[in-house]
Amino acid sequence: LVNNPYGRRHIIDLYQYKGLNESDGLYPCAFLTIWNVRNSNNKEYLDMCLIQRSGDMLTASGGGCINEVQYAALQMMVARHCGYNTGKFTHFVANEQIYDRHIEQAKEMLDRYETMTLKEIHSISEDMSEDQKVTFYNNYPKLILNKKKTNFYEFTIDDFEMQNYEPVKPQLKLELG
């Protein structure tokens, strides 16, 4: 990414085919990332695409969004390490599912969604002024990476801060496994 930023072969594949054939373990769900450096207005951005073969909608790749948060954090760390701005994050899930044991929680999430305000549900309207758009984005949840750190290998969980995140309560319990 540093030596050949505009190369088209920056791919990380987490499938270890030999190990999977010798193990009863779970095949990785989120398993492939594609990285691209993009120049826009004389700034370089590191874009990342995450490919996921399967996703548990309520805990991992949908409402729970742990996969998105983990990989967005990875993208931020790699971009910082390489000297790029964090760019676009694209996520593709081939098989999204809700497990039978999570049906009641899914119904609760839908009920919660229906009670949200239009501002929380819809993205920014074309009718909003620039000031309204800035206010909207400034109040949206953000994952912030410590600006003082640049070495990928030195980042820790403590280098991240979540701003403007207000979890809905009570927290839903989702049985895993």
C-alpha positions in Angstrom: 0.0 0.0 0.0 2.9 2.4 0.6 5.3 1.3 -2.1 2.6 0.6 -4.8 -0.4 2.6 -3.6 -2.4 2.4 -6.9 -1.8 -1.3 -7.4 -5.0 -3.4 -8.0 -3.9 -6.5 -6.0 -4.0 -5.3 -2.4 -6.1 -8.3 -1.0 -6.1 -10.1 2.3 -7.8 -13.5 2.3 -8.3 -15.1 5.7 -9.2 -18.5 4.4 -6.5 -21.0 5.2 -7.7 -23.8 3.1 -5.4 -26.5 4.4 -6.3 -25.7 8.0 -10.0 -25.7 7.3 -9.8 -29.2 5.9 -8.0 -30.5 9.0 -10.3 -28.9 11.5 -13.9 -29.0 12.7 -13.6 -25.2 13.3 -15.9 -22.6 11.8 -15.1 -21.2 8.5 -14.4 -17.4 8.7 -17.5 -15.4 8.0 -15.8 -12.1 7.2 -12.8 -13.4 5.2 -11.7 -11.1 2.4 -10.6 -7.5 2.2 -9.7 -5.5 -0.9 -7.7 -2.3 -0.4 -7.5 0.7 -2.8 -5.8 4.0 -2.6 -7.8 6.8 -4.2 -6.7 10.4 -4.8 -9.4 13.0 -4.5 -8.8 16.8 -4.4 -5.0 16.1 -3.9 -5.7 13.9 -0.8 -5.0 10.2 -0.7 -7.7 8.0 0.8 -7.5 4.3 1.7 -10.8 2.6 0.7 -11.6 -0.9 1.8 -14.1 -3.5 0.7 -15.0 -6.3 3.1 -16.5 -9.5 1.7 -18.4 -11.7 4.1 -19.7 -15.2 3.2 -22.3 -15.3 5.9 -23.6 -12.9 8.6 -25.7 -13.1 11.7 -27.9 -10.0 11.2 -28.5 -9.2 14.8 -25.1 -9.7 16.3 -22.4 -9.5 13.7 -23.2 -7.9 10.3 -26.5 -6.1 10.8 -28.0 -4.5 13.8 -25.2 -5.6 16.1 -22.7 -4.4 13.5 -19.6 -5.8 15.2 -18.1 -6.8 11.9 -18.5 -3.3 10.5 -17.0 -1.7 13.6 -14.0 -4.1 13.7 -13.1 -3.7 10.1 -13.7 0.0 10.1 -11.2 0.2 13.0 -8.8 -1.9 11.0 -9.2 0.4 8.0 -8.5 3.4 10.2 -5.4 1.9 11.7 -3.9 0.8 8.3 -4.7 4.1 6.7 -3.0 6.0 9.6 0.0 3.7 9.5 0.4 4.2 5.7 -0.1 7.9 5.9 -3.5 8.0 4.1 -6.9 9.4 5.1 -9.5 6.8 5.9 -11.7 6.4 2.8 -14.8 4.6 1.8 -15.8 1.4 3.6 -17.9 -1.1 1.5 -19.3 -4.2 3.0 -20.9 -7.1 1.1 -22.6 -10.0 2.9 -23.6 -13.0 0.7 -25.9 -14.8 3.2 -27.5 -12.7 5.9 -29.6 -14.6 8.4 -31.5 -14.3 11.7 -31.4 -17.4 13.8 -34.6 -18.9 15.2 -33.4 -18.2 18.7 -33.3 -14.5 17.9 -36.8 -14.0 16.5 -38.2 -12.2 19.6 -35.1 -9.8 19.7 -35.6 -9.1 16.0 -39.2 -8.2 16.6 -38.1 -5.9 19.4 -35.5 -4.2 17.2 -38.2 -3.6 14.5 -40.5 -2.1 17.2 -37.7 0.2 18.3 -37.0 1.2 14.7 -40.6 2.2 14.2 -40.5 4.5 17.1 -37.5 6.5 16.0 -37.8 10.0 14.5 -37.5 10.6 10.8 -34.3 12.4 11.4 -32.8 9.3 12.9 -34.1 7.0 10.2 -33.4 8.9 7.0 -30.1 10.1 5.6 -29.5 13.7 5.0 -32.2 15.4 2.9 -31.4 17.3 -0.2 -33.5 20.1 1.4 -31.2 20.6 4.4 -29.0 23.6 4.5 -25.2 23.1 4.8 -25.4 24.2 8.5 -28.1 21.6 9.1 -26.0 18.9 7.4 -23.0 19.8 9.6 -25.1 19.6 12.7 -26.6 16.3 11.7 -23.2 14.7 11.0 -21.6 16.2 14.2 -24.3 14.5 16.3 -24.0 11.1 14.6 -22.0 8.4 16.4 -18.3 8.4 15.4 -15.4 6.1 16.1 -12.3 8.2 16.7 -8.7 7.0 16.5 -6.0 8.7 18.6 -4.3 11.2 16.3 -1.0 10.9 18.1 -0.4 7.3 17.1 0.7 6.2 13.7 2.3 2.8 14.1 -0.1 0.0 13.3 1.7 -2.4 15.7 1.3 0.0 18.7 -2.4 0.6 18.5 -4.6 -0.7 21.4 -8.3 -0.6 22.2 -7.6 2.4 24.3 -6.6 4.4 21.2 -10.3 4.4 20.1 -13.0 6.6 21.4 -16.7 6.3 20.5 -18.4 9.7 20.4 -22.2 10.5 20.3 -23.2 6.9 20.9 -26.4 6.5 22.9 -27.3 2.8 23.1 -31.0 1.9 23.2 -31.9 0.4 26.5 -32.5 -2.2 27.8 -29.8 -4.0 25.9 -31.0 -7.1 24.1 -29.5 -10.4 25.1 -28.6 -12.6 22.1 -27.6 -16.2 22.7 -24.5 -17.1 20.6 -23.2 -20.4 19.5 
